[in-house]
Amino acid sequence: MPCRRPAALPQAHFLPVFAVAPTPLVCLDPGHGTLPAVGRQTEPIGPGSSVRKIKDGGGAPGEAPVALAIALRTRALLQRDGYRVAMTRTGPTYAGGNIARARFCNIRHAALMVRIHADGSSDSSQHGVKTLVPAFHRGWTDDIYAASLRAARKVQAAVVGSTGAKDVGLILRSDLTGLTNPTEARLLRTRAYQLKVARGLTAGAEAFLLSR
């Protein structure tokens, strides 16, 4: 009787598996919206500091909804481009101060936090875009200062380029154009201009993330 040839053994195919880094997360912080009872409370200005300040002064009239509208448009653009996005608030009110906002972004390991404000001034002729950067303070900001400065430069340039607004520059301490300037106040309340700002914020954030 002829012998049967043994059946071929199944072969296992092993393919290398490479770890894929998670898509960077951008944390958007639309300014203000804090309930007055909470905003009047105080908190330390930095870790371990005995100096305290109120949690939220309320902002310029109409600033909170404008900041939120721009943040929502920015989120949509970033998500369209494949980035993950978290927001400190997605509604009209917020129940914390600056410490809570920072913690919200930190516990989510955000690659970048973008705080969106519309500045005010006692001089209604003041206008333009400026980006605030945390000043260097050992033990507080020394680990993020250099990266914050790079991000601020890219965001400032992109928002100015997208909106055509006056370039006020970087200030050590991101505010948009001013709600106390009549012309800019009207612009900031329009969907078209909000989208221009959002496009600038998106372009600046992405430029920073791609350059890391």
Stockholm file with secondary structure:
# STOCKHOLM 1.0

chainA/1-212         MPCRRPAALPQAHFLPVFAVAPTPLVCLDPGHGTLPAVGRQTEPIGPGSSVRKIKDGGGAPGEAPVALAIALRTRALLQRDGYRVAMTRTGPTYAGGNIARARFCNIRHAALMVRIHADGSSDSSQHGVKTLVPAFHRGWTDDIYAASLRAARKVQAAVVGSTGAKDVGLILRSDLTGLTNPTEARLLRTRAYQLKVARGLTAGAEAFLLSR
#=GR chainA/1-212 SS CCCCCCCCCCCCCCCCCCCCCCCCEEEEEECCCBCHHHHTSEEESSTTCSCEEESCCCCSTTHHHHHHHHHHHHHHHHHHTTCEEEESCSSSCBCCCHHHHHHHHHHTTCSEEEEEEECCCSSTTCCCEEEEECCCCTTTTTTTHHHHHHHHHHHHHHHHHHHCCCEEEEEECCEESCTTSHHHHHHHTSHHHHHHHHHHHHHHHHHHHHHC
#=GC SS_cons         CCCCCCCCCCCCCCCCCCCCCCCCEEEEEECCCBCHHHHTSEEESSTTCSCEEESCCCCSTTHHHHHHHHHHHHHHHHHHTTCEEEESCSSSCBCCCHHHHHHHHHHTTCSEEEEEEECCCSSTTCCCEEEEECCCCTTTTTTTHHHHHHHHHHHHHHHHHHHCCCEEEEEECCEESCTTSHHHHHHHTSHHHHHHHHHHHHHHHHHHHHHC
//
